[in-house]
Amino acid sequence: MPYELELEMIRDDGTTCWTITRGEAVRAADGAVVKLRGTVHDIDARKRMEQMQRSREAELREAQRIARIGSWSGRLTPVLSLGLRAYA
């Protein structure tokens, strides 16, 4: 059965990094797992950017709370469209 995991790993130098690991178990005739086969990709930069975005959004919410303001987003569509002409 295939698997996909996002894992925080420890490098040889002791630093950590985020990876995405995809693979599958190779089984013997009796069904026992004999090895794992797959790939490991470094996604550390992506995870750091996601964390930075979460931090910025939290800072914005706090600033808006303190200032007693908010924000909104959406799509405005016209309800009524009028053709106006200037008459002289």
C-alpha positions as CSV (number, residue, x, y, z in Angstrom):
1,M,0.0,0.0,0.0
2,P,1.5,3.4,-1.0
3,Y,2.2,6.1,1.6
4,E,2.9,9.8,1.6
5,L,4.2,11.6,4.7
6,E,5.5,15.1,5.6
7,L,8.2,14.6,8.1
8,E,10.6,16.8,10.0
9,M,14.0,15.1,9.8
10,I,17.3,15.6,11.5
11,R,20.4,16.1,9.2
12,D,23.8,14.7,10.0
13,D,24.9,18.1,11.3
14,G,22.0,18.2,13.8
15,T,19.8,20.7,12.0
16,T,16.2,19.9,11.1
17,C,14.5,20.0,7.7
18,W,11.0,19.2,6.4
19,T,10.6,16.5,3.8
20,I,7.8,14.8,1.9
21,T,8.3,11.0,1.7
22,R,6.4,8.9,-0.8
23,G,6.8,5.2,-1.2
24,E,5.5,1.7,-0.8
25,A,6.2,-1.4,1.2
26,V,7.8,-4.4,-0.7
27,R,6.4,-7.6,0.7
28,A,7.5,-11.2,0.6
29,A,5.2,-14.0,-0.5
30,D,4.0,-14.5,3.0
31,G,3.0,-10.8,3.2
32,A,5.8,-9.7,5.5
33,V,7.4,-6.3,4.7
34,V,10.9,-6.9,3.5
35,K,11.8,-3.3,2.4
36,L,10.5,0.1,1.7
37,R,10.9,1.7,-1.7
38,G,10.3,5.4,-2.4
39,T,11.6,8.9,-2.6
40,V,12.3,11.7,-0.1
41,H,12.0,15.4,-1.3
42,D,13.2,18.4,0.7
43,I,10.3,20.8,1.3
44,D,11.9,22.9,4.0
45,A,11.7,26.2,2.1
46,R,8.0,25.7,1.5
47,K,7.3,24.8,5.1
48,R,9.2,27.9,6.3
49,M,7.2,30.1,3.9
50,E,4.0,28.6,5.2
51,Q,5.0,29.3,8.8
52,M,6.0,32.9,7.9
53,Q,2.6,33.4,6.3
54,R,0.8,32.1,9.4
55,S,2.9,34.4,11.5
56,R,2.2,37.5,9.3
57,E,-1.5,36.7,9.3
58,A,-1.5,36.4,13.1
59,E,0.3,39.8,13.3
60,L,-2.3,41.3,11.0
61,R,-5.2,40.0,13.1
62,E,-3.6,41.3,16.3
63,A,-2.9,44.7,14.7
64,Q,-6.5,44.9,13.5
65,R,-7.8,43.9,16.9
66,I,-5.8,46.6,18.7
67,A,-6.8,49.2,16.1
68,R,-10.4,48.0,16.1
69,I,-10.5,47.7,12.4
70,G,-11.0,44.7,10.1
71,S,-10.6,43.6,6.6
72,W,-12.7,41.8,4.1
73,S,-12.3,40.3,0.7
74,G,-14.7,39.2,-1.9
75,R,-15.9,39.9,-5.4
76,L,-18.2,42.7,-6.1
77,T,-20.6,42.3,-8.9
78,P,-22.9,45.0,-10.2
79,V,-26.6,44.6,-9.2
80,L,-27.8,47.3,-11.6
81,S,-26.0,48.7,-14.6
82,L,-27.2,52.0,-16.0
83,G,-26.3,53.7,-19.2
84,L,-26.0,57.4,-18.5
85,R,-25.8,60.1,-21.1
86,A,-25.1,63.8,-20.7
87,Y,-27.6,66.0,-22.5
88,A,-26.7,69.5,-23.4
